[in-house]
Amino acid sequence: MEKISGVIITYNEEKRIEDCLKSLLPFCDEIILVDSFSTDLTLEIASKYTSKIFQRKFDTYVTQKDYATSLAENKWVFWIDADERVSDDLIQAILQLKTDGFKADGYMINRLSYYINGFYKYGGWYPDAKVRLFNKNYGNWGGEDPHDKIIMKSGARIGKIGKDVIHFSYRDLDHQIEKMNQFSSRSANEKVKAGQQLIVFHMVFNTIFKFIKCYIFQGGFLAGTKGLINSVINAFYVFSKYAKLWEMKNSKPCNYKLFTKNETADRETPQM
């Protein structure tokens, strides 16, 4: 029977890590956790479920996850994030695969997200199937940070498990907006590194199209107000990426010496 390594990266996940690790225990033969120097109780909690805990300074999601995967002793790796849980149905399906033998080199798994007040299947959020279980000899991490993904080698056989990883996406709207702000900054930074220039038409068109795609084509309107909110936030994320790309290309440090004495005095003197 093939063995599976559960792999995860963390940073300050004390409120979510325990349930995540518990969901790996029924089918994982080892759990690898790479932490980015958490300052909370993440490591203390994780140590109850695995002794294979490592620390590494975070640079990008791709390099961090590739490093974590390289530490797995088994060739079969199951990847999960701290805000995710393996559903009971998925656990049973993977246990059956271990018994019957793997027929593919990687398996795509659905992700079902909880959003605000219930599970959300619109706006492209479901099935959101990605390779999660894979033979690390046939795949590695790639993609543009923060939209990392497992890329299978040419010719690799990819199967699908029609069960779900449960994703507890955002605590609330403040958290969603905070994450969108972080991700848009990382994405803009990657575009700068790649030498991309801002094309205003792309910023306008892609922002509008993202809203139409999420709200109309992907059925966000069927979720009522929640679907509208999510579609607007997703569209603003796209706009933010382009706006930050422009800012990174054009911003200059503020130099107060550029102001004349009179200009400074005018700014500081109240008008009567």
C-alpha positions in Angstrom: 0.0 0.0 0.0 1.3 3.4 -1.0 2.0 5.9 1.8 1.0 9.6 1.7 2.7 12.7 3.1 0.4 15.5 4.2 2.1 18.8 3.6 1.2 22.3 4.8 2.8 25.8 5.3 1.8 28.1 8.1 2.1 31.5 9.7 0.2 32.4 12.8 -2.6 29.9 12.3 -3.3 29.0 16.0 -7.1 29.3 15.5 -7.3 27.0 12.5 -4.4 24.6 12.4 -5.7 22.0 14.8 -8.9 21.1 12.9 -6.8 21.0 9.7 -4.3 18.6 11.0 -6.9 16.4 12.6 -8.5 15.9 9.1 -5.2 14.6 7.7 -4.7 11.9 10.4 -7.0 9.2 8.9 -5.1 8.8 5.6 -1.7 10.5 6.0 1.3 8.5 7.1 3.3 11.6 7.9 2.6 15.3 8.2 5.2 17.9 7.1 4.7 21.4 8.4 6.8 24.3 7.3 6.3 27.5 9.3 7.3 31.1 8.6 8.3 31.8 12.2 4.9 32.2 13.8 4.6 34.3 16.9 1.4 32.7 18.2 0.7 29.1 19.4 0.8 27.5 15.9 3.8 25.4 16.5 2.8 24.3 20.0 -0.6 23.1 18.7 1.0 21.4 15.6 3.5 19.5 17.7 0.6 17.4 19.1 0.0 16.0 15.7 3.5 15.8 14.0 7.1 16.0 15.0 8.1 17.0 11.4 8.0 20.7 11.9 10.4 23.0 10.1 10.9 26.8 9.9 11.9 28.8 6.9 11.7 32.5 6.1 8.8 33.1 3.6 9.7 34.6 0.3 7.0 33.4 -2.2 4.2 30.8 -2.0 5.8 28.8 -4.9 9.2 28.5 -3.3 7.8 27.9 0.2 5.5 25.1 -1.0 8.2 23.5 -3.2 10.5 23.4 -0.2 7.9 21.9 2.0 7.1 19.2 -0.6 10.8 18.3 -0.9 10.8 17.3 2.7 8.2 14.6 2.3 9.6 11.1 2.7 6.9 9.6 0.6 6.5 10.1 -3.1 2.7 10.7 -2.8 1.9 14.1 -1.4 -1.4 15.6 -0.3 -1.4 19.4 -0.1 -3.7 21.4 2.1 -3.8 25.0 3.5 -4.4 25.8 7.2 -7.9 27.2 6.5 -9.0 23.9 4.8 -10.4 20.6 6.1 -10.6 17.2 4.4 -14.2 16.2 4.2 -15.3 12.7 5.4 -16.2 11.7 1.9 -12.8 12.7 0.6 -11.0 10.8 3.4 -12.9 7.6 2.4 -12.1 8.1 -1.3 -8.4 8.5 -0.6 -8.3 5.5 1.7 -9.9 3.5 -1.1 -7.3 4.7 -3.5 -4.5 3.6 -1.1 -6.1 0.2 -1.0 -6.8 -0.2 -4.7 -3.6 1.5 -5.9 -3.2 4.8 -7.7 -4.1 4.7 -11.4 -3.0 8.2 -12.1 0.1 10.4 -11.3 -2.0 13.2 -9.8 -5.6 13.8 -8.7 -7.8 16.9 -9.0 -10.0 17.6 -6.0 -12.9 20.0 -5.6 -12.8 22.9 -3.1 -16.1 23.9 -1.4 -15.8 27.3 0.3 -17.7 28.7 3.3 -18.4 32.4 2.8 -20.1 34.8 5.3 -23.1 32.6 6.2 -23.0 29.4 4.2 -21.3 27.5 1.5 -20.8 29.5 -1.8 -20.8 27.8 -5.2 -20.9 30.8 -7.5 -18.5 33.3 -9.0 -16.1 30.5 -10.0 -15.7 29.3 -6.5 -16.9 25.8 -7.1 -15.9 23.2 -8.0 -12.5 25.0 -8.2 -10.8 21.7 -8.8 -7.0 21.6 -8.5 -4.4 18.9 -8.2 -4.0 18.2 -4.5 -2.8 14.6 -4.3 0.1 13.9 -6.6 3.3 11.8 -7.1 6.0 14.4 -6.5 8.2 12.7 -9.1 5.7 14.0 -11.7 4.8 17.4 -10.4 6.1 20.6 -8.8 4.9 24.0 -7.7 4.6 26.8 -10.3 2.3 29.6 -11.4 2.5 33.3 -10.6 2.6 34.3 -6.9 0.2 34.3 -5.1 -1.8 32.1 -7.6 0.4 29.1 -7.2 -0.5 25.7 -8.4 0.9 22.2 -8.9 2.1 21.7 -12.4 2.3 18.2 -13.6 4.9 17.1 -16.1 4.0 16.5 -19.7 2.5 13.1 -20.2 1.5 12.7 -16.5 -1.8 11.0 -16.0 -4.3 13.2 -14.1 -7.4 11.8 -12.4 -10.2 13.4 -10.5 -11.7 12.6 -7.1 -15.2 14.0 -7.0 -15.1 14.9 -3.4 -14.4 18.1 -1.5 -11.8 19.9 0.5 -13.8 22.3 2.8 -12.4 25.8 2.7 -13.1 28.4 5.4 -12.1 31.3 3.2 -12.5 34.5 5.2 -13.5 35.3 8.7 -15.6 38.3 7.5 -15.5 40.9 4.8 -12.7 42.9 6.6 -10.6 39.7 6.3 -11.5 39.2 2.7 -10.6 42.8 1.8 -7.4 42.5 3.8 -6.4 39.3 1.9 -7.3 40.9 -1.5 -5.1 43.8 -0.6 -2.2 41.5 0.2 -2.6 39.3 -2.8 -3.0 42.3 -5.2 0.3 43.7 -3.9 2.1 40.4 -4.4 0.6 40.0 -7.9 1.6 43.5 -8.9 5.1 42.9 -7.6 5.4 39.8 -9.8 4.3 41.8 -12.8 7.0 44.4 -12.1 9.6 41.7 -11.8 8.4 40.3 -15.2 8.8 43.8 -16.7 5.1 44.3 -17.5 3.8 47.8 -18.2 0.4 49.1 -17.3 -2.0 49.2 -20.2 -5.0 51.4 -19.1 -7.3 49.5 -21.5 -6.5 46.2 -19.7 -7.1 47.8 -16.3 -10.5 49.1 -17.3 -11.7 46.2 -19.5 -10.4 43.4 -17.2 -12.0 45.0 -14.1 -15.4 45.3 -15.8 -15.2 41.9 -17.3 -14.3 40.3 -14.0 -17.4 41.7 -12.4 -19.6 40.5 -15.4 -18.0 37.1 -15.4 -18.5 36.6 -11.6 -21.9 38.1 -11.3 -23.5 37.1 -14.6 -21.7 34.2 -16.3 -20.7 32.4 -13.1 -24.1 32.9 -11.4 -23.2 35.3 -8.6 -26.6 37.0 -9.0 -28.2 33.7 -7.9 -26.7 34.3 -4.4 -28.4 37.6 -4.0 -26.6 40.3 -2.0 -23.8 38.0 -1.1 -23.1 37.3 -4.7 -23.1 41.0 -5.6 -20.7 41.8 -2.7 -18.3 39.0 -3.7 -18.4 40.0 -7.4 -17.6 43.6 -6.7 -14.7 42.7 -4.3 -13.2 40.3 -7.0 -13.5 43.0 -9.6 -11.8 45.5 -7.3 -9.0 43.0 -6.7 -8.3 43.0 -10.5 -8.3 46.8 -10.5 -6.0 47.0 -7.5 -3.4 44.8 -9.2 -3.2 47.2 -12.1 -3.3 50.3 -9.9 -0.4 49.0 -7.8 1.5 48.0 -10.9 1.3 51.7 -12.0 2.2 52.9 -8.5 5.3 50.7 -8.3 6.4 52.0 -11.7 5.8 55.7 -10.9 6.0 56.3 -7.2 8.8 58.5 -5.9 9.8 59.2 -2.3 8.4 62.4 -0.8 11.1 65.1 -0.5 10.0 68.1 1.4 13.0 70.0 0.2 11.2 70.4 -3.1 8.8 72.8 -1.4 9.8 76.5 -1.2 9.7 78.2 2.1 6.7 80.2 0.9 4.8 77.1 -0.3 5.5 75.5 3.1 4.3 78.6 5.0 1.2 78.7 2.9 0.3 75.1 3.8 0.9 75.7 7.5 -0.7 79.1 8.0 -4.5 78.9 8.7 -6.6 80.9 6.3 -8.6 83.7 7.9 
